[in-house]
Amino acid sequence: MENLNKKTVAILATNGFEESELREPKKALEAAGADVHIVSLESGEIKGWADGNWSNAYQVDKTIDEVDQSDYNALMLPGGQINPDLLRKNKDAVAFVRSFFENHKPVGAICHAPWLLAEADVLKDRKITSYDSIKVDMLNAGANWVDEEVVVDAGLVTSRCPDDLPAFNAKLVEEVYEGKHEEQMA
């Protein structure tokens, strides 16, 4: 397993994230040695979504106005329908996402999280996957959408759904370990 000691990863999320898509990548990154911060729009706790209901609460480590991409080696975006839809309406969250691409840093996005990538205008000519119901949104954003378990394109890791988490987590850890990718750009 890759050693991510001295690497810090932001997980950008708000209420309504798919719980497994935050919990499992966070565990995988921490198991590899990374320091992981949950970044959100407001301080306190955010609630997950699991099996069609509100789920567990997670403590927010930093708010969006307290962070900068320079604080982190990589960014991870969990899905769920509610979470990315709320985040993509926040200009600071969208700018935070875009800044990782502008600085060639690894980004992981699963399920509906690529909505944030479309909003940040970073998908043109990128090979990605996502939850199938947002395929047209991804195509309209200029992405080359494929139906695969996990897709890696120059530091951008995407997957379709919670079933893909083992493959997603392995590739996310690998990309964070590799560090900056010069081809990763906005």
C-alpha positions in Angstrom: 0.0 0.0 0.0 1.2 3.5 -0.8 2.4 5.6 2.1 0.6 8.9 2.3 2.4 10.2 5.4 2.7 14.0 5.2 -0.1 14.2 2.6 -3.3 16.1 3.5 -6.5 15.5 1.6 -9.7 17.6 1.7 -13.1 16.0 1.4 -15.6 18.6 0.3 -19.1 17.7 1.4 -22.3 19.1 2.9 -25.6 17.6 4.1 -26.9 14.8 2.0 -23.7 13.2 0.9 -23.9 9.4 0.2 -22.4 8.2 3.5 -20.4 5.3 2.2 -18.8 7.6 -0.4 -17.4 9.8 2.3 -16.7 7.2 5.0 -14.9 4.6 2.8 -12.5 6.9 0.9 -11.7 8.7 4.2 -10.9 5.3 5.9 -8.8 4.3 2.9 -6.8 7.5 2.8 -6.3 7.5 6.6 -5.2 3.8 6.5 -2.6 4.8 3.9 -1.3 7.6 6.3 -3.0 10.7 5.0 -4.4 13.5 7.2 -8.0 14.0 6.0 -10.1 17.1 6.6 -13.9 17.3 6.0 -14.4 20.7 4.5 -18.0 22.1 4.3 -20.0 25.3 3.9 -20.6 25.7 7.6 -19.0 24.5 10.8 -20.4 21.9 13.1 -21.7 18.6 11.7 -23.0 17.4 8.3 -25.4 14.5 7.9 -25.0 11.7 5.5 -27.6 9.9 3.5 -27.9 6.1 3.4 -30.5 3.7 2.1 -33.0 6.5 1.3 -32.8 8.1 4.8 -30.7 10.6 6.7 -27.8 8.8 8.3 -24.9 9.6 10.6 -23.4 13.0 11.3 -19.8 13.8 10.7 -17.8 16.6 12.2 -16.6 19.4 9.9 -12.9 20.1 10.3 -12.8 23.3 8.3 -15.2 25.6 6.5 -14.8 26.6 2.9 -13.8 30.1 3.9 -10.9 28.8 6.1 -9.2 26.7 3.4 -7.2 27.1 0.2 -6.0 24.4 -2.2 -2.4 25.2 -1.0 -3.4 23.5 2.3 -4.0 20.2 0.6 -2.3 17.6 -1.7 -5.6 16.3 -3.1 -9.4 16.7 -3.1 -12.1 14.0 -2.8 -15.7 14.6 -3.6 -18.4 12.2 -2.4 -21.7 11.9 -4.2 -25.3 11.5 -3.3 -27.8 13.7 -5.1 -28.3 16.4 -2.4 -24.7 17.1 -1.5 -23.2 18.0 -4.9 -26.3 19.8 -6.0 -26.0 22.1 -2.9 -22.2 22.5 -3.3 -22.4 23.5 -7.0 -24.6 26.4 -6.1 -21.9 27.8 -3.8 -19.3 30.0 -5.7 -16.6 29.4 -3.1 -17.0 25.6 -3.3 -16.8 25.7 -7.1 -13.7 27.9 -7.0 -12.1 25.5 -4.5 -12.7 22.6 -6.8 -11.4 24.4 -9.8 -8.3 25.5 -7.9 -7.1 21.9 -7.6 -7.2 21.5 -11.4 -5.4 24.8 -11.9 -2.7 23.5 -9.6 -2.4 20.0 -11.1 -3.5 18.2 -8.0 -5.3 14.8 -7.8 -9.1 14.9 -7.5 -11.5 12.0 -6.9 -15.2 12.3 -7.6 -17.8 9.5 -7.3 -21.5 9.1 -8.2 -23.2 12.5 -8.6 -20.0 14.5 -7.5 -18.9 15.1 -11.1 -21.8 17.7 -11.2 -19.3 19.9 -9.2 -16.6 19.3 -11.9 -19.1 20.4 -14.6 -19.9 23.5 -12.6 -16.2 24.2 -12.2 -15.8 23.8 -16.0 -12.9 21.3 -15.8 -14.4 18.4 -17.8 -13.7 19.3 -21.4 -12.0 16.4 -23.2 -11.6 14.5 -20.0 -12.4 10.7 -19.8 -14.7 10.2 -16.8 -17.5 8.1 -15.4 -20.3 9.0 -13.0 -23.7 7.8 -11.9 -25.5 7.0 -15.2 -28.4 9.4 -14.6 -26.0 12.4 -15.0 -24.3 11.0 -18.2 -25.9 13.7 -20.4 -24.8 16.4 -18.0 -21.2 15.1 -18.3 -21.4 14.9 -22.1 -22.8 18.5 -22.2 -19.8 19.6 -20.1 -17.5 18.2 -22.7 -16.4 15.0 -21.0 -15.8 11.7 -22.7 -18.1 9.6 -20.5 -17.7 5.9 -20.2 -19.5 3.2 -18.2 -16.6 1.7 -16.2 -16.0 0.9 -12.5 -13.2 3.4 -12.1 -11.6 5.9 -14.6 -8.3 7.7 -14.1 -7.4 10.6 -16.4 -4.2 12.4 -15.5 -4.9 12.6 -11.7 -8.7 12.7 -12.0 -10.3 9.6 -10.5 -14.0 9.0 -11.1 -16.4 6.1 -10.3 -20.1 5.4 -10.7 -21.6 4.4 -7.4 -20.9 2.8 -3.9 -20.4 -0.6 -5.5 -17.3 0.8 -7.2 -15.7 2.0 -3.9 -13.0 -0.6 -3.6 -11.6 0.2 -7.0 -12.2 3.9 -6.5 -10.4 4.0 -3.2 -7.4 2.0 -4.5 -7.0 4.4 -7.5 -7.5 7.5 -5.3 -4.8 6.5 -2.9 -2.5 5.7 -5.8 -3.1 9.1 -7.4 -2.6 11.0 -4.2 0.7 9.1 -3.7 1.8 10.1 -7.2 1.1 13.7 -6.4 0.8 16.5 -9.0 -0.1 15.6 -12.6 0.9 18.3 -15.0 -1.9 17.2 -17.4 -4.4 17.9 -14.7 -5.6 21.3 -15.5 -8.7 23.5 -15.8 
